[in-house]
Amino acid sequence: MSFLNFYLNTNIGSIVYYHLFNRKIDLKVEEKMNLKERAEQFLQDNNFNTTMDVDSILKNFFEEMDAGLDGLDSSLEMIPSYLNIEKKVPVNKPVIVLDAGGTNFRICLVSFDENGNPTISNFQKRQMPGIEKEISKKEFFTTIADILKPYLRKADNIGFCFSYATEILPNGDGKLLTWSKEVKIPELVGEYVGSGIIKALGKPGKDHKIVLLNDTIATLLSGKMAGFASHYSSYIGFILGTGTNTAYVETNANISKLANLNEGTQAINVESGCFSKAISSNFDDSLNDKTDNPSLYRFEKMISGAYMGSIGLDMMQKAADEGLMSAEASKEILNWKFLSTKELDDFVGNPSVDGIFNKPIFTDDDKELIYHFGSSITKRSAILTAINISAAAIKCGEGKSPLTPLCINIDGSTFYKTNHLASIAEEYLRKILDGREIYYKITKIDDSPIIGAAIAGLTHFE
């Protein structure tokens, strides 16, 4: 018998072999566990946290909201819409709807039946003027007027969902403050959009009235259609797509920056994408430095679809620099200039899916670290989303009875299509709002910008 066989066949030898063999298993388990721990430690070292003081961030939200309503220095503009959501929506009365919010410009007719069901007709979709090349303000107004003229005999009022930074006036007009989304019409900044369109229409449009609102206010208003079947105490509009924003209904007496508004309520455009009092990470700071307006839309850059992939890429490149990833994967990632949110989310949703991370150069450890990074980005976005919505829900002071809950109408592809984001956000919403005995219901209204603009066009001038 060889010495090895003798050694293993003795009690002492068997015990030693047993412990050595199982120690190898323990080391593998520890190594596997440490991948998540290493990812979490790396994120904490860079101030990226998915555990946060919810009450503290809510408090910051309330302080910024109050300051914005008072006209004081605040990261939240709290823009009045002058739209009273208590007005009844006329039945079977058509309204012209315009929708401009990205690369597309849409126009149609809308009417509602006795049950609040919309009929959308004469629908057209065109390219947004000023996307392809820079144009003058005259060209913009002339283009919109030409699109509108065939509709003028079909309805008297126009609801315009105009999703750019705009100061809204009590008469429903709006002054453009700045362009976004690559629209190139610099002459239009500072101009009144509604009156410019009516003027360009000439005599055929002299009796028409136009009201402007942004897409988040439209999302809030479209919740009224769900209110035909359910009795809601108030409404919130929330969008999480390429960008993010929130709208809610405020008591006029609380809007101290507006004089002589002591009665009634109106929808407020929070511009929550600009909120600056959430704790940002090193990756957020790096991303902000690379954008055209590093001091603006800091909250939007933390949670919305346009930026989550970029945050993920910055995480991976820094992890590669610090030696957390294999040499070949590090070399690959450090050469990347862009990572889309969809590419990262597709991998988190199914790490086996064909894609940029399933190349031979990525080891299983590399892929697991990337998974933890991506899922952490999603989780943080979901928690901050819940805090954002909760701030509006608590601030409006409604939803005190299960018989008349709040209607929270949510729109946006990032919210609904990002793996696990909606479920995590709803989990945290329950934790925050159930604990405060605020009753609510989440709705999803198709074509919210069009439906909301139609309601505004039908009710604002009544």
N, C-alpha and C positions, 0 to 999 in steps of 0.2 A: 504494500500500500504506500502510495506516495505521501510525502509530508503534508501536502495540501489536503488530500482526502482524509488523512488522519485528523488534521486540524479541524476540518469541517464536521467530521463525524463525532467529535467530542463535544460535550456540552458547552465548554468555554468557547470553542471555535464557532459553534452554531449561533451562540448569543452575539459574539462580535460581528459575525457576518450579517445577522439579522439587523443589528443596529446600523451597520454601515450601509446596507441596502436601503433601509427605510430612511436613513438620513439623506440619501440622494433624492428620495421622493419628497421629503420635507423641504429640501433646498429648492426643488422645482416648484413646489406649491408657494413657498415664500417669494421666489422670483416672480411667479405669476401674479401674486397679490401685490408685490411691490411695483408692478407696472402702473396700477391704478394709483397707488400711494405716491409714486414718483411723479405722475401727472398732476395729482392734487397739490403736491408740494411745490412743483414748478409753477403752477397757476397762482398759488398763494404768494410765492416769492415775487410774483409780478402783479400783485394786488387784484387778481381776478378771482372773485368769490361768488359761489352759488349759495352761500349761507350769508344772509344779510339781516340787518335790523329793520324789519318791515315798518314798525311804528315810527322809527326815526325818519325814514324816507317819506312816509306819509305826512309826517309833520312838516318836512321841507316842502312837499307839494302844496299843502294848505297855505303855508306862509307865502310861497311864490304866487299862488292863485289870488290870495287876498291883496297882495301888493299890486298885482296886475289889474285887479278890479278897481283899486284905488288910484290907478294912474302913476304909481310909484315905480322905482327901478325894480325890474323883475325879469327873469328869464322866460316867463310865461306872459304872452301879450294879452290874453283874455279878450279877444276881439268880439265886440257885440255884433249880432247879426240883425237886430231889429225885427226878428221874426217871432211872432207870438204863436206858439204851437197850440194854443187853446182854440184857435179858430177852426170852425168846421170846414171840411173839404167839400166844395160843391160837387153835386152828382151829375154825371153825364155832360159835363162842360169841358170842351177841349182846351188845351193849353199847348203852346209851342215850347219845346224843351231844347236847349243847347247844352252840350257837355264838352268842356275842354279841360283836359287834365294831364295830358301826356303827349304821345305822338299822334293820337287820333282826335278828330273833331267830329262830334255826332250831333245830329238833329233829328227830331221826330215830333209827332203829336201824341199827347197822352190825355186820357180821361179815366174817371173812376165810376164804377157802378155803386149801387146802394150798399153792397157788402165790402166796399173798399178795394175790389179787384180792379187792377189797372188794365187798360187796353192801350197798347203801343202800336202806332201805325205810321206810315209814311217815313220809315226809318232810313236814314242815310249815314254813311261813315266816310269821312274824308281825312286827308292828312292835315294835321294841325298847321295853320299858316305860321311861317317863321321857323319851321323845323329844318327844312331842306337848305334854306339860305336866309340871310338877313333881309328883312323887308321893312318898309317904312310904316308908320302908324296909319297913313292914308290907305296903303295897300291892304293892311289888316282890316280896317273898317269896311272898305269896299268889298273885300272878299266875303266877309261875314254877311254883309247886306245882300249881296248877290245870292248867297245860299238861302237866306231868309225869305226873300221876296215871294217865291211860290207858295209859302205857307201863310202869308199875312191874311188872306181871306178866310182862312180856316179857324182862326182863333184871335182873340184880342190881346192876350197877355203872353209874356215870354219869361220863362224861368231859366236862368243861365247858371249851370254848375261850373264855376270858374275857379279851378283849383290851383291858384297861385296866390302869393302873399298880397292881399288886397285889403284896404281900409274901406269897410262898408259904411254907407250913409243911411240915415233914417228913411230916405225915399227909395231905397233899394239899389241905388247905383253904387259903384265901387271904384276907388282910385288904386291903380296898380302900384304896389310898392317895389316889387322886384320880380324878375323872371326866374324860373328854375326849369329843370328838365330839358335843358338845351334849346329853349325857344329863343330866337334871335330877332327881337323887335325892340331895340333899346329906346327908340323914340316914344314908345307907348308908356314907359315908366313915368309915373306921376300924372298920367291922364285918367279921365273918367271913362270907364269902358262902356257902361250902359248908354249914357247920353251920346257917346261917340257913335255907337251902332245906330241909334234912333236917328241921329243927324244924317248918317250915311244912307239910311233908307229913304230919306226925302219925303215927299208928299204921301206915298203909299204907307209909310209907317208913322205918320204924325199922331195917330190916335192910339198907338200901341204903347204898352208900359212894360218895362223890363226890370227884373229883380235878380241881383247877383248873390250867390252863396257858394261856399266852398264844399268839397266833397264830404267832409266830415259832418258839417251841418246837414247836408243832404242825407247822409246815412242816418243821422238822428231823426230827421223828419220822416223818412221812409218807414221808421218803426211805427208810426201812426197807423199804417195799413194793418199791422198785426194787432193794433188796438181795436179794430172793428170786431174782432172775435174775443179779445181779452181786454179787461179794464185795467189799464196801467196808470200808476200815479204820476210817473214822469218817464223821460226818455234820455238815453245816452247813446251817442254814436261813437264808435271806435274803429279805426282803420289800422291794420298792420299789414302792409304790403311792401312795395319798394321803399316807402317811407312810413311814418306813423303820425297819428293825431287823434285828438279826443274832443268831443263836444258834449255839453250837458245843458240843462235848463236852470237858469239862475233867477232869483227874485230881483226885480229892478231896483228895489230899495238898497240892495247890497252892492250895486254898481256905482260907487260914489264918484267915479271919473265922468259919469254922465249926469248932467243937471236935469232937474225936473222929471225924473222917472221914479216916482214913488209907488206906483201901482203896477200890478201885473208881473209877468215874467217874460223872458226871452232866451233863445238859444245862444250860448256862448261858444265861440271857437277858441279853445284853450291854447292851440299851437303847442301841444305838449312835446312835440319832437325837439323843442328848444330847451326843455327842462335841463338845468345845469347842476342840480344839487344831488344827483346820484353819484356814488363813488365810482370813479373811472379807473380802469386798469392801465398798466404800461402799454398794453396793446391798443387800447382806445386812444391814448395820448399819441401814440405813433401814427395811428390811422388819421386822427384829426390834423396832424401836421402835414399830411399828404393831400388834404382836401383843399378846395379853393377858399372855403370859409371856416377855418379851424375853430373859431370861437362860436359858431352857430350850429344848431341842430345836434348838439352833443348827445342827447338822449336818443334821438333817432338813429344815430350812428352806432349806438350800443345794442339796439334791439331789432332793427328792421332788415328786410331782405336784401337791400342794396349793399349792406356792409358786413353781414355775418361771415361770408366767405373770406373777405379781406382780413378780418380779425383772425380767422382760423389760419390763414396763410402766414400771418405775422407770428402767431404762436409756434407753428411748425418750424419756421426759419430760425426763430430764436432758440427753440429746442435743438435744432440741428447744430447751431453755433455752440451750444453748451454740451454737445456730445451725447444727448439723450437718444439720438437715433443712429441707425447704422450708417457707415461711411458712404455707401452707394446711395442710400435714400437721401442722406443729407446733401450730397452733391447735386442730386436731381432737384430737390425742393429749393435749394438756395438759388437755382437758376430760374425758378418760376417768377413770372411777373404778375400773374393774376390767378385767383381761384374763385370760381363762382359759388354762391351760396347753394345752388342746386347740386353741384358736384360734391360738395362736402356733405350735404343733407342726404343725398342718395346713398353715400357710403355709410353714414350713421344708420340709415333705415335698413340697409342690407349690406354688411361688409363683404359679402361674397359677390355682389353685383359687378359686372364688367365696368371698368372705369379707370381713371388715372391712378388710383391707389392699388389696383390689382395687377401691377407689373412685378416681374421677378425680383426687381431691386428692392422692393419693400418686404422686409421680414415680417413674421407674425407679430413680433414685438413692436415694430414700427406701426403696423396697422392698428394694434390695440391702443397705442398712445394716441394716434390720430382719432380713433373712435372716442376716447375719453375727452380729447380736446373739443371735438365737434358736439358731443352730447352736452358738455358743460356750457358751450355757447348757447345752445338751444334752451337749456334749463334756465340760464340767467335771463335770457330774453323773455321766457314765459313768466318768470317771477316778477320782473319789472313791468311786464304787461299787466299782470294782475294788480300790482300796486297802482299803476296808472289808472286803470278802470275803477278801482276801489276809491281812489281819491275823488273822482267825479261823482261816484255813487254816494259817498258819505257827504260830500259838499252840497249836493242838491237837497239833502234833508228829507227825501221821500223813500218809499219802499218800506213803510213801517208796518204794513199789514200784508198777510199772505193773500188777502182778497184783492189787493191793489199793488202788486209788485212793481218794481222798476223794469222797464224794457231796455235791455242792453243789446243794441243792434250792432253786430260786428261784421266788418267787411275786410277783405284783403287776402291775397293768396298766401302770404307768409304765415298768417295765423292758421289757415285751414290746411295748407299743404305741407308745412314743415313737420317732419316726423316728431310726434309726442308733444309738440308745443302747445296745442289747444288743450290737451288733457292735463298737462302740468299747470297751465294758466288757470283752468277751471278749478283744479284742486286748491290752488292758493286763493282764488276768489272765494271759495267756500270757507276757507280758514279765516279770511279777513272779514267777510261780510256776515257770515253766519254768526260769528262771535259778537257782532254788533247788532244782531237781530234785524238785518236789512234783507228784505225779500226781493228777489229779482228773477228775471228769466232772460236767457240769452236767445236772440233770434238771428236769423240770416235771411235778409230780404234780397232776392235777386234784382239786379239792375238798380241798386240803391241810389246811385247818383242821379239817374233819370227820374226815378220815382220821387225822390226828395225835391228835386228842382221843379217838378210838376206841382207838388203840393205848395211850394213857395210861390210859384207863379199864379196859382189859383186863389191863395188865401191872403197874400200880403196886401193887396190893394182893395180887399173887401171892407 
